[in-house]
Amino acid sequence: MCGRFQLSVKGKEISERFNVEVHDEIHRPNKQLLNSSKGYNCAPLQWLPVILNTSPEKIQFLRWGLLPSWSSDERSAAKMINARAETISEKPAFKTAFERRRCLIPANGFYEWQKTSDKQPYRFFLKNEAIFAMAGIWDHWTKTDGTRIHTFAILTTSANSILEGIHDRMPVILSENDEMKWISTANDTNFSALLKPYPAELMDFYPVSPLVNSVSNDDERLIKPWNLPLNLFGDAF
């Protein structure tokens, strides 16, 4: 799965990378979006920058955690942060969004936890530290008071060889050539073919501080390499 990611860049960098309109203070676009991120610890239920297929020329802010338009309970969003690429065209919660409402989620890193007793977090990123785009879907949901909420989920696929020792899933990272295909409105695009593990040889990773476990921590300490504790034999746990 993908439960946290990093987007610690200026709006100008996103604007140049994706050719979109964006304010430089990208992480605090609106004082009303109190649960937005500074970019080091992007987490579910935060309002985060996304590029929609309906408006590919600009950044919009959606809440992480998909709420299909027919949802009866807003609380389900926390459980809908990811969608499996292998079954996305079959699941009722994701099928229509996959067909009609696709999006790009900019990032320059993401976190995954090793499935051990101490759940050590790791940061994964492209070797050149470049911004990349994760494949996503989006939808809109209306509250009883008429307020409309736009939400998104990140697509996941099987882990590549650099991740499989830590976790069996990873976010779908699109190649630059595939980004515009993913948010295209063309009917002849095979969108499922784009949903594959990113080449392991283009990625790197290292352990990071357990500080990332708490959403309240959101600063550059989270992306610094972390020295793993040693056991009695001098080996890292």
N, C-alpha and C positions, 0 to 999 in steps of 0.2 A: 504494500500500500504506500501511499504518500500522505503523511500527516503533518509535515512541516516543510517549509522551503524558505529560500533566501532570495531577496530582491533588493540588495543594498547598493543601489545605483541612483544616480541623478536622473531626473526626468529627461534631460537633454540626451543622455545615452540611449534611453528607450526610444525617444523620438527619432534619433538618427538610425538606430538599429532596425526599427519596424516601420519607419516613414509614417509616423502618426503624430497627431497634435497632442501635446501633453504639457501640463504646467510643471515647472522644475521641482516644486515641493510636492512631488508625486505621492508621498506617504501621508501627507496631511492635507488633502484637497478640500476638506470641508470640516469645520469644527463640530458639526453634528455627527460625523462618523467617528464616534469616540472609540470604537473597538477596531480602529485601523492599526496598521503595523508600521514600525520604523524601517522594516525590511530585513532585519537579521533573524526574525523568528515569526514568519508568516504562518498563521494558524487558523484552524477551522472557526467559522462564525465571524471572522474579521472581514472588513471591506477591503478588497484588493484590486489592483489594476488588471484589466482584462481587455482583450481586443475581440469584438464580436463579429460574426460573419455578416451581420446586417449593417454594420458601420465600421468597416476595416480601416478607415482613415483616422480613427481617434481612439483614445483610451477611455474606458468607462470603468466605474467601480461597482463590483458585484460582491455579494457576501458568499463566502466559501461554505458550501453545504447545500446541495441541490434540493429545491422544493418544486416538484412538478406542479403544474397549474391546478391539478385535481386533488392535491394533498388536503387532508382534513386537519392536520396538526402540524404546526410550525416546529415543534420539538423534534420532528424526524430529520431535520436538516443536519444535525450533528452526526447522524449515522450515514449520511449520503455525501461524504466528501470525495469518494472515489467511485469510479465505474470501471468494471473489468472489460478490457477491449474484446476479449474472446466471446462475451455474451451480451454486449451492449445493444446489438440489433434485435435481441430477443426479450430483454427485460422490460416490462411495461413502464417502469419508472424512467428508463433511459432511451427507449426506442425512438420516440418522436423527436426528442432533443437531438439525438444522433443524426436523424434525417434532416432536421430543419434548423437547429440552433447549435452551431459549433463555435468554438472560440480558442484563442491562444492565451496562455497564461505565461507572461514573461518571468524569468528567473535567472539567477546566476549561481544557484546551488540548491541542494535539498538535503534533508537529513533522514537517516534511517537508523534503526536501533537493532543491534545484534540480539538475537534471541537467546540470551544467556541470563543467569540469575541476576546480574547487575544491569542488564539492558544498556550496554555501552552505546552512546550515540556516535554516528559517523557523519561527516560532511562529504557529499559527492558533488562533483563539478566537472566541467570540461577542462582539459589540460591547458588550454590557452586562457582560461578564466573568462571566457566570453559569455555574454548574455545568450540564453537559449529560450525556446518556447515549448511549453508542455501543451499537449492536446487536451482540450476540455469541451464540455457541453454546458449549456446554460438554459435557464427557464425563468418564468415569472410567476409569482404567486400573489394573490390578493387577500389581504386581511379582512376581517369582518367590518372594519371601519373604512374600507375602501383603499387603504394604503397598499401600493404595489411594491413587492420586493423582488429584485432580480438576483438570482443565485447561480452558482456554478459548481461543477465537480471536475476533478482531474482524472483522466483516463490512466489506467495502469495496465501493464503487460508483464510477461515473465521476465525475471531478472537476467541480465547479461552476465558474463563470466566475472566481471569486476564486483558485481553486487551479490552474486549467489552465495558467497560465503557469509554474508551478513543477513540477507533477507531474500525471499523467493519472488518478490514483486518489485517493480520499479515504475515510476511515472513514464508515460509515453513522451519521449523527447523527439520532437520533429526535426528533421534536417532543414536547413534554410530553404532548400529547393521545394520542400513539401509544405512549408508553412502556409503559403497562399493557396495551395491546393486544398488544404484542410478547411479553410474558411471560404472556399469558393462556393458559388451558388450553381455551378455547372451540374447538370444532371448525369453527365457521363463519367464523373470521377468515381473511382473505386476507393472510397474512404477507408474501408477496412484494411486495404493493403498498406496504408500509411502507419498503421498501429502495430509497430514492431519494436523490439528492444534496440536501444541506441548502441552503436558500435563501442565495445568495451575499450578498444585501443585508443579512443579519443577522450576517455574519461580518467579521472583519478579520484582518490579519496584519502581521508585520514580521520583518526578519532578526534572528537571535540569534547568540550567540557559538559558535564551533566547539567550545567546551568540551562542548557537548551530545553531541558525537560519541563521547565516552568515558563508559561507564556508571558509572565510578568517580566522575564529577562529578555531584553531586546536591544542588544548592543554588540559592538565588534568583538567582545570577548568570546562570543559564541562561535565565531568562525576561525579562531586561532587553534593550531594543532595542540592536542592534549596529550601529555605524557601518561600512558597507561600505568596503573600501579603494578608493582612486581610481586610475584608470590615468593615463597620461601626458597625456591630454586633459582631465582633471578630472572624468571621468564615473565613476560607480561601476561596478565589474565586474559 
